[in-house]
Amino acid sequence: MTRKCPVGQHVAALERALHGPGRVRRSMVREVRDGLDDAVDAYCRGGLDPDAAAAQAVRDFGPVHEIAPQMQEELAARQGRRTAALVMVAFPGLVIAWDVVWRSGTAWHPGEIAPVSLVMARLEDVTAIVGGLAGLVLVVAGFLRLVPQRLVTALAGLLAGVGGLVCAGAAVLMNVASPTSSASLVATNPLVLPAFVVSGVMFLAIMRAGFRALRAARRRVPSDE
């Protein structure tokens, strides 16, 4: 029977215990693997056989149930900062992009659309601007660690989820309330349809990031077996 490498087993168990941004998680696990491999090499140079060296390196590193919670905290913090940064950039970016669209061709005129559409347009703009500023605050708080990192992650998740839902809902209601004007915009301005598609994709991405941040803020790795 082939004997399993203690280092490989330990790293695999650690990877299974961690949840968070895939690239960041893989990078952290790779650093752990590299460190263990270096420790094994050092013990081998000191006279231990490979199996004994691997077992000693794993013991020195510590059990998964002690190490994983610390790494999970960092993963949750990074998820929160990433979500806050996305909100900070995406919300104002969408407002600016639509402003470019309006200036590039035919735009809505107040007298041609339902009053509710004007209200929803204003709500969408205000939510995007306020959300962008709040995202900036959370990014700063996250990087400077001014408040508990799980709180930053939870707030970033709420901001992305609620802000994305409000903006997406306002956009849908705005166009449903004035279907003729919306159809006219699509027909007369070639940038409108791509802008609708990009906005929809961005709102979905923002809300998905919000869900992930909320999940990361709640997830904890048990510190004992």
N, C-alpha and C positions, 0 to 999 in steps of 0.2 A: 504493500500500500504506500502511495506517495505521501510524504509528510508535508503538511501545509506550513508555509512560512509564517511565523508569528507576526512579523511586520505587516505582511499583506493582509492577514486576518484582522489585525488591529486597525489598519487604515480603512478597510472595507466596513468594519463595524462603526467607525467614526463617521464615515461618509453617509451611512444609512441613518445615523442619528441626527444629522444636520439637515436643516431646511432653510432655503433662502435663495437669493439671486444665484442662478446656476454658475455663471462665470466666476463670481466671487467665491462661491462654495468650492468649486473645483480648484481654484487657485490656493485657497487655504489648505485644502486636503493635500495638494501637491507639495506645499511647503512642509507639512507634517511628514509626508513620505520622504522627502529629501533629507530632512533633519534626522529621521530614524535611520535612513541609509548611511548617513555620515557617522552616526553613533555606532552602527554595526561595523563599519570599516575601522573605526578607531579601536573598538574592542578586539577586532580580529588582529590588528597590528600589535595589540597588547598581549596576544597569545591565546585568546579564546577561540574555540572552533566556531564556525558560522552559526550553528544552531544556538549555541550558548550565547553568542554575541547578540543575536537577534532577540532572544528572550530577555537579556539584560537591558537592551535598548528600550524594549517595550515597557519593562518595569520602571525604568527611569522616567519615561515619558508620562506614565500615569494611566490609570484605567479610563475607559471611554466615559463612564458615568460621572467622572470628575472633570474631565477636560471638555466634553461636549457642551455643557451649559455655558461655559465661558465663551466658546466659539459661537454658540447660537446667539448670545447677546450681541456680539459684533455683527453677525449676519442680519439680525433684526434692525440694528442701527443703520447699517448700510442700505437696507431696503427702504427705510424711512427717508433717508437723505436722497436716494434716487427718485423716490416718488415725489418728494417736495420739489426737487430740481425740475422734474418733468412738468409739474403744475406751474412752477415759476416761469418756465419758458413757453409752454404750450398755450396757456390761456391768453396771455397778451399777444402771442404770435398769431393766434387765430383772429383776434380783433384787428390786428394790423393787416393780415392777409385779406380779410373781407373789406377793409377800407380801401385796399388797392383794387379789389374787384369792383367796388362801387365807382371808383374814380376812372376805371378803364372803359366803361360803357354805360348802358342804360341802368338806372337804379330805380328803386322804389320811390314813389312820390307820396307824401302823406295823404293827399286827397284821394288816392286810388286804392288804398288798402284799409282793412278793417282796423278799428282802434285797438283791438286786442293784440294785433300784430305789432303795432308800435310799442305797446307796453312790453311785449315779450322781447322785442329787439333791445329795448332799454335794459330789461332784466338780464338778458344775456351779456350785454356789454359790462354792466356793473359787476355781475358775478365773475366774469373773466378777469377784470381789472383787480377786484378785491382778492380773488383767488390767487392771482399772480403775486400780489404783494404779500399775502399770507404765506405763500410758498417760499418767497425770499426770506421771510422771518424764520421759517422752519429750517431752511437750509443753513442759515447762520447759526441758529440754536443747535442744530445737529453737529456741525463741524466744530463749533467752539465748546460743545458739550455743556451748555448753560443750564439745561434741564435734563432729567432722566431720559435716556435715549429711547426707551420703549414708549414714553409719552410722546416724543417727537414722531415716532413711527405711527402711533395710533392717530395722532392729529393729522399727519400727512395722509393717512388712509381715508379718514373722514373727509378731509378737504377735497381729495381727488374724487372720491365716490359721490359725495353730495354735490360738489361743484360740477362734475361731469354730467350728473343726472339732471341738474337744474338747467344747464346750458343746452344739453341735447333735447330735453323736454320743451324748453322755450323755443328752440329752433323748429321743432316739429309743429308745435301749436301755431307758431308764427306763419308757417307756410300753409298749414291746413286751413287757417282762418282766412287766408287770402289766396286761394288756389289760382285764380285767373292771373293775378299779378306775378305769382311765382312762375307760372308757365310762360308768361311773357318775358320774364327775366332770362329764363333758360333759353328761349328762342332767340333773343336779341343780343345776349352777351355770352360769347363762347367760354368765358372763364367761370361762369356761374356753376355749371354742372360739375366740372372738376373740383371746384371749391366745396360744393356740397359733399362730394365723395370723400375728399381729404378731411373735411370737418367731421364727418361721421366716423371715419377710421380713427381720428385723433381722440374723439370723445370715448370711443370704445377702449382705446389704449389707456386713457387716463383712468377710466373706471376700473379696468382690469388691474392697473397698478395700485389703485386704491384698495381693491379687494386683497391683493397680495400683501400690502402693507398692514392691513388690519389683521390678517391671518398671522403674519410674522410677529406682530405686537402681542398676540395672544399665545403664541406657541412657546412652550417651555420644555426643555429636555430634563427629565427627572434627574436629580443629582445623586440618587442612590438606586441600587438595583433592587 
